[in-house]
Amino acid sequence: MARWLGGRGSFEDTLALVGFATAAATAAALIPDLIVTSVQIAGLLDYGVWRQAVDTLLSPWFLVTWAYLVAYRVLFLVFYAAVGRELHGLGTWRVWLTSLIGFLAYQGFILIFIR
């Protein structure tokens, strides 16, 4: 996509940098999920109680969950945009377009293969 929009970077370099960007952005969701899952496995937090708290608008768990999910999305777009800008030399709208499409492609992959 970046090359199609006039980028100059190679596929191999893009793949390497996008891998680091994906790992860093994913940490925004993995760390809180790991903590919540560990607490639930240890029996310190019942899943039903936690789920109800997450589903209750403006409860502390609702706010925490949405905060890290928003951070996850924003970090993906920012890190992918950095790859497009630094490696491919893309301008503003092109960088954000490739970042958004890259994020959607990654989420589509997760939805199809990991779900």
Sine and cosine of phi, psi and omega as CSV:
sin_phi,cos_phi,sin_psi,cos_psi,sin_omega,cos_omega
0.00,0.00,-0.69,0.72,-0.01,-1.00
-0.90,0.44,-0.67,0.75,0.03,-1.00
-0.91,0.42,-0.62,0.78,0.02,-1.00
-0.89,0.46,-0.52,0.85,0.01,-1.00
-1.00,-0.04,0.22,0.98,0.08,-1.00
0.98,-0.18,0.19,0.98,0.03,-1.00
-0.95,0.33,0.37,-0.93,-0.07,-1.00
-0.89,-0.45,-0.01,1.00,-0.04,-1.00
-0.98,0.21,0.29,-0.96,0.00,-1.00
-1.00,0.01,0.33,-0.94,0.05,-1.00
-0.88,0.47,-0.70,0.71,-0.04,-1.00
-0.88,0.47,-0.71,0.71,0.02,-1.00
-0.91,0.42,-0.64,0.77,0.03,-1.00
-0.88,0.47,-0.73,0.69,-0.01,-1.00
-0.87,0.49,-0.67,0.74,0.00,-1.00
-0.89,0.45,-0.73,0.68,-0.03,-1.00
-0.95,0.31,-0.60,0.80,0.04,-1.00
-0.91,0.41,-0.54,0.84,0.08,-1.00
-0.87,0.49,-0.73,0.69,0.04,-1.00
-0.91,0.42,-0.66,0.75,0.00,-1.00
-0.89,0.45,-0.67,0.75,0.01,-1.00
-0.90,0.43,-0.70,0.71,0.01,-1.00
-0.89,0.46,-0.70,0.71,-0.03,-1.00
-0.92,0.40,-0.68,0.73,-0.01,-1.00
-0.93,0.36,-0.59,0.81,-0.01,-1.00
-0.91,0.41,-0.48,0.88,0.02,-1.00
-0.85,0.52,-0.48,0.88,0.02,-1.00
-0.88,0.47,-0.48,0.88,0.03,-1.00
-0.98,-0.21,-0.53,0.85,-0.06,-1.00
-0.92,0.39,-0.67,0.74,-0.05,-1.00
-0.90,0.44,-0.78,0.62,0.05,-1.00
-0.89,0.46,-0.63,0.78,0.03,-1.00
-0.89,0.46,-0.64,0.77,0.03,-1.00
-0.89,0.45,-0.68,0.73,0.00,-1.00
-0.90,0.43,-0.76,0.65,-0.02,-1.00
-0.89,0.46,-0.70,0.71,0.00,-1.00
-0.90,0.44,-0.66,0.75,0.02,-1.00
-0.89,0.46,-0.67,0.74,0.02,-1.00
-0.91,0.42,-0.62,0.78,0.03,-1.00
-0.93,0.36,-0.67,0.74,0.02,-1.00
-0.89,0.45,-0.61,0.79,0.01,-1.00
-0.95,0.30,-0.13,0.99,0.02,-1.00
0.99,0.13,0.22,0.98,-0.01,-1.00
-1.00,0.07,-0.25,0.97,-0.01,-1.00
-0.58,-0.82,0.84,-0.54,0.02,-1.00
-0.97,0.24,0.71,-0.71,-0.03,-1.00
-0.86,0.52,-0.69,0.72,-0.02,-1.00
-0.87,0.49,-0.67,0.74,0.03,-1.00
-0.91,0.41,-0.70,0.71,0.01,-1.00
-0.89,0.46,-0.71,0.70,-0.02,-1.00
-0.88,0.47,-0.67,0.74,0.03,-1.00
-0.90,0.44,-0.64,0.77,0.02,-1.00
-0.91,0.42,-0.63,0.78,0.02,-1.00
-0.92,0.39,-0.57,0.82,-0.02,-1.00
-0.99,0.17,-0.20,0.98,-0.01,-1.00
-1.00,0.06,0.90,-0.44,-0.06,-1.00
-0.81,0.58,0.79,-0.61,0.07,-1.00
0.93,0.37,0.27,0.96,0.14,-0.99
-0.96,0.28,0.32,-0.95,0.01,-1.00
-0.84,0.55,-0.68,0.73,0.02,-1.00
-0.91,0.41,-0.61,0.79,0.06,-1.00
-0.86,0.51,-0.74,0.67,-0.03,-1.00
-0.91,0.41,-0.69,0.73,0.01,-1.00
-0.90,0.45,-0.72,0.70,-0.02,-1.00
-0.88,0.48,-0.74,0.67,-0.01,-1.00
-0.94,0.35,-0.50,0.87,0.04,-1.00
-0.90,0.44,-0.72,0.69,-0.02,-1.00
-0.97,0.24,-0.44,0.90,0.08,-1.00
-0.95,0.31,-0.59,0.81,0.09,-1.00
-0.93,0.37,-0.67,0.74,0.05,-1.00
-0.86,0.51,-0.66,0.75,0.04,-1.00
-0.83,0.56,-0.76,0.65,-0.02,-1.00
-0.92,0.40,-0.71,0.71,-0.02,-1.00
-0.90,0.44,-0.69,0.72,0.00,-1.00
-0.89,0.46,-0.64,0.77,0.07,-1.00
-0.85,0.53,-0.77,0.64,-0.04,-1.00
-0.90,0.44,-0.67,0.74,-0.01,-1.00
-0.93,0.38,-0.72,0.69,-0.02,-1.00
-0.93,0.37,-0.66,0.75,0.05,-1.00
-0.91,0.42,-0.61,0.79,0.05,-1.00
-0.90,0.45,-0.62,0.79,0.03,-1.00
-0.89,0.46,-0.63,0.78,0.05,-1.00
-0.89,0.46,-0.74,0.67,0.00,-1.00
-0.89,0.45,-0.62,0.78,-0.02,-1.00
-0.96,0.28,-0.75,0.66,-0.10,-1.00
-0.97,0.23,-0.67,0.74,-0.08,-1.00
-1.00,0.08,-0.64,0.77,-0.10,-1.00
-0.98,-0.22,-0.24,0.97,0.01,-1.00
0.92,0.38,0.53,0.85,-0.03,-1.00
-0.98,0.21,0.51,-0.86,0.08,-1.00
-0.98,0.21,0.02,-1.00,-0.16,-0.99
-0.82,0.57,-0.85,0.52,-0.09,-1.00
-0.93,0.36,-0.55,0.83,0.01,-1.00
-0.93,0.37,-0.64,0.77,0.00,-1.00
-0.91,0.42,-0.67,0.74,-0.02,-1.00
-0.96,0.29,-0.54,0.84,0.07,-1.00
-0.91,0.41,-0.73,0.68,0.02,-1.00
-0.92,0.40,-0.59,0.81,0.04,-1.00
-0.89,0.45,-0.73,0.69,0.01,-1.00
-0.90,0.43,-0.71,0.71,0.00,-1.00
-0.91,0.42,-0.64,0.77,0.06,-1.00
-0.88,0.47,-0.69,0.73,0.03,-1.00
-0.89,0.45,-0.70,0.71,0.01,-1.00
-0.91,0.42,-0.62,0.79,0.04,-1.00
-0.90,0.44,-0.69,0.72,0.02,-1.00
-0.89,0.46,-0.71,0.71,0.02,-1.00
-0.91,0.42,-0.59,0.80,0.06,-1.00
-0.89,0.45,-0.66,0.76,0.06,-1.00
-0.87,0.50,-0.72,0.70,0.01,-1.00
-0.89,0.45,-0.70,0.72,-0.02,-1.00
-0.87,0.49,-0.69,0.72,-0.06,-1.00
-0.96,0.27,-0.73,0.68,-0.18,-0.98
-0.99,-0.15,-0.39,0.92,-0.07,-1.00
-0.96,-0.28,-0.47,0.88,-0.04,-1.00
-0.88,0.48,0.00,0.00,0.00,0.00
